[in-house]
């Protein structure tokens, strides 16, 4: 009798249809987050059913028709959208449609969007924000931004991604200090597109060189959309590596003194955490999301003040690189503890629904 009651109290596993229809070819950091967060291993015993496509027409068909059709046929299933926003038909399933939000720049920074994003993604994202009922977010900063635009009664829950050592940096040996007799090597990671603001990074490294410091900027990332004047006549201190594999990035991380980010906006900034597995110090813009993600482990700069930022960086690398390396490793461990707690809450949510967050109010972003 007791065993029967226990079995009855155990929620039945449910199917989770996961929209991976936009994944083709090389996997970006955001796409890696989706694959990790919603993997079979992380969601077991619930059944994850990825929905993929072979091209853009198939992606559009999957997102607008196939996924809603599956939800209609399977009345207990969830639809999870970890990359592209859901279609209006999926939003119609109410609490069974879960949108994972990496940032809100589709609405807040139209000037940094390609025409494809404006045409295809923005309308769906705006509709989801207005009518969607369940959102997962990658940071508290993103959660607050979602709260500004979503319906008041929507659930906005934290599901911070765990950061794996994808580049194999855990055993990386960091140099003890900056040697003025050798170039200061600066690493930047991310697709070359307007939001990353690479001109600001170039201006900072140029200011270091103008101050008499031999500095190099090494950029890892494909060339994305937009017009980039610096690509026509790259300065001598810039090396564009394009896409590099994990082994190649490890070699670069080993040879560079710190990672520099000058991004105008991020929902998280995954590479900033990924390189911290190797103790690589990080310099990033002042701002809420960077403070949340990096804590006290980073040097915070003002990208629109290249001379001031260069002066701060120079003082930092001369005096604090060894302790900055230790702080990087401690910070990524801190972040992963938070991510583990979020993942446990989400698994509980799959079993019990929104009651899982009522028991853990620090896992949600409340309405103001």
N, C-alpha and C positions, 0 to 999 in steps of 0.2 A: 504493500500500500504506500509506504513511504517512498520507495523507488519510483512508483507510478506518479506520485505527486511531484517529485523532483523533476521527472521527465516532462510533466505538463508545464512546470514553471520555467523550463528552459526554452527561450525563444527559438522558433524555427529559423534555420538559415534562410537568407533571402538572396535573390539575385541582384547584382549591381551591374547595370549596363554602363560601361565606361567609354566615353567618346574619345577615341584615339584616331579619329578619321583624318586629322590634320598631320599625323606623323608619317613622314616619308623621308628616306635618306638619313642624313646626319641628324642626330638628336641634340637639340639645344638644351641649355640648363633648365629652362622652364619645362620642357618636355620630360627631362630626366626626373624632375620633381613629381610630375604626374605618374610616371611609371613606378617610382618608389613608393609614394604615398598610398597608391591604390593597387598595390600588387596583391597577388593571391596570398602571399605569406603574411602581409600586414592585415588583411581583412578576413582571414580564415576565422571561423568555418563558413563565412558567407562566400557565395560563388561570384567571382568576377568574370564578366563576359565582355572583353574588349570589342569595340566596333571600329573597324578599320576601313580604309578605302585605298584605291590604286591611283587616284588622281583628283584634281580639283572638282570635276563634275561629280565623281563618286562621293567626295567629301560633302558637297552641298546636299546631295540626295540623302546621305546618311544623317546629317544633322537636322534637316528639315522634315524628313518623312520616315526614314527607317527607325530611328530611335523612338519617336513618338509611337510608331506602330508597335514596337516591342513592348513599350509600357502599357499600351492598350490591351495587348494580348496577355500580359503577365501582370496581374492586378496588385501584386505585392512587391514588385521590383522597384528599385530606385534607378533614376537616370543621373549620372554624375558627369559633369562637364568640367574637366580640369585644365582646359586650354582655351578653345574658342567658346564664346558665350552660347547658351542654348537658343534654339529657335523659339518663336512664339508658341508653336504647338506643344513643345516640351514644357514651357512655362505653364501651360494650361493644366498640367498634372499636379500643380500646387506643391504640397509638401514632399512629393515624390521626386521632384526635380531639385538637384543640388548643384549649385554653381561654385566652382573654386575660383576665387579672385586673386590674381597676382598683383594687380594695381588698378587704378581707375583712370589712367592717363588717356584711355579711349574717349573719355568725356572731358577731362580737365586740361589736356594738352593737344588740342586738334592740330596745332601748328607742327607738331612732331610726328604726325601720322602720314603714312603713305596713302595714295589715293585708293589702293585696294582696301586698306583698313577702314578708311572713311566710308567706302561704299558698302562693304560687306559686314564688317564687325561692329561698327558703331551703332547702327540701328538695332541690332539684336541685343547688344550690351545695354543700351538705353532702355529697351523694353524689359529686359531681365531685371534691371535695377528698379524699375517702376512697379513691376507686378510679381517678381520672384519672392519666394517665401523662405528659402533656406540658402545661406551663403557660408562658405568656408573661406578663411583668409589666411595668408601666409605670415602676417605680422599684425601687431596691435595697431600700428600706423595705418596699414591698409584697411583694417577693420573700421577705424574712425572715418576714413575716406568713404567707405561703403555706406556707413551710417548716414553720411551727409546726403546721399542720393537714393537710398533704398526706401521701401515702405517701412513705416514705423514698427509694425508688428512682425517684421521678418526676423528670423534667427540669424545672427552673425556670429559664427563660432571660430575660434582659433584652431588652426591645424598647421602649425609651423613645421616645415619640412626638416627631417633629420639630414645632416650634411655628412655624406660619406667622404672618405678619402679617395675620391675618384682618380686623382692624379698620382697616387702612391707616394705622398709626401711625408708620411708619418715619421720615417727614419731619416729625413733630410737633415744634413748637417748645416747649420747656419754659421756664417762667419761671425766672429766675436765683435767686430767693429768695422766701421767704414775706414778705408785706407785712402787718404787724400792723394797718394801717388798713383791711384788707379781710378778709372772712370766710375762715377756713380751710376749704376744701372737701375732703371725704373721700368717696372712692368705694368702694362694696362691690358685688361681682358674685356672683350665685348665686341659685338657687331658694330662696324663703323656706320652709325646713323645719327641723326641730329640729337636725339635724347642723351646720348653718351657724352656729348660735348667734348670731343677730342681736341678742338682748337684751344680749349682752356688748358688741357694737359700739355699741349705743345707750348703754350705761352709760359707755363710754369717752368718747364724744362729749359726753354730758351732763357728765362730769367736766371736760372741756376748757372747756365753757361756764361751769361753776361756778367755774373758776379765772380767769375773766375773758377767755377767748379766744372770740371769736365763731366757732363751728364749725358746719358743716352736714354732714349725712350723706346721700349720694345712693345709693340702692339700686337696682340693675338686676337684675331677675329676677322671674319669675312667682311667684305665691303657690302653694305646693305643699301637701302634706298637713300635718296637725297643727293645733293650736290656738295662735294667736299673739295674746296679749293686747294687744300694742302696736299692732296694726292697728285695734283698736276706738277707741283714743284716741291717735293718733300725736303725738309731741312736736313742737313747732314747728320744730325744727331738722332734721326728717326729711322727705325727699322720696322717694316711691316712684315709680319710673319704669316699673315693670313690664318687659315685654319691649321692647327697643329694637333697631332694625336696626343694621347696622355703622356707617353714617354717624352715627346718633344716639349710639352709644357713643363714636365718635371725638370728637364735640363735647364729650361729658361728660369724657372723658379729658383733653382739652385744657384744660378749665376747672377740673379738680381738682388738688390738690396731691399726693395720694398715694392708693394703694389700701390699704384695710384689710381683713384677713381675721381672723376670730375663730373659724374652723371648729374643731369638736371633733376631727375626724379627716378626713384626706384620703389617697387613694392617691397623688395627684400634686398637684392644685391647678392645673389648666391655666390658668385666667384670670390667675393670678399671673405666669406666664411670658408670656402673650399680651400683657399691657399693657406688659411690659418692652421690647417693640419700640419703643414710643414714649418710652422713658426715664422712665416713670412710677415713682417710688419705691414700695416695698412695705413695709408693716408686717404681720407675720404672727406666729402663736403660736410659742412655743418648742416644739420637738419634732423628732424625727428626720427626718420627710419634708420638713418645711419647710426644715431645714438642708441636706438633700441637694439639694433643688430650687433653693433661692435662694442657697446658698453664703454668701459674705460681702456679698452685695448688698443685704440687707434689714435692717430694724430688727426685732428679735425681742422680743415682749411677752408678758405673762401676762394673757390675757383675763379671768381670774377676779379680777384686781386692777385695777379700772378707774382708781383714783386714781394708782397707780404707773405704769400704762401711759400714762395721759394725760401725766404728768410726763415720761416718757421721750420720748413723741412730740413734746411741745412743745420740749424741748431739741434734738431731732433736726431738726425743721423750721426752727428758728431758725438752726442752725449748719451743717447738712449736706445740704440739699436739692440744691444743684448737683452735688456729687460723688455723691450717691445716684442721680441721673438717669444719670450716666455708668456707674455700677456696674450699673444695671439692664440697659442695652444690652449691656454686656460679658457679663453673666451669661446672657442668652438666647442669645448666640452660643456660649458655652461649652456650654450644654445641647444645642444643635443639633449640635455636633460629636460629642457622645456619642451622640445619636440616630442620626446618619448611620452610625457604626460598628456600632451595633446592627442597623440595617436591612441592612447588608451581610452581617452574620453570619446573619441570618434567611434571606436569599436563598441563602446557601451551605447552610444547613440544608435548604432545599427541594431542593437538588441532592444533598446527601451525607448527610442525616440528622444524627444526634447527633454524628457525627465533627466537624462544623463547630464545635461547642462544645468538643470535646476539644482542638482547635487554639487555642482562644481562651478559656481558663478564666475570664478576667475578665468574660466575657459571661454566666456562669451564677451562680446563687446556690447554693452547695454545701450538701449536707446536713451538719448538725452532728455 
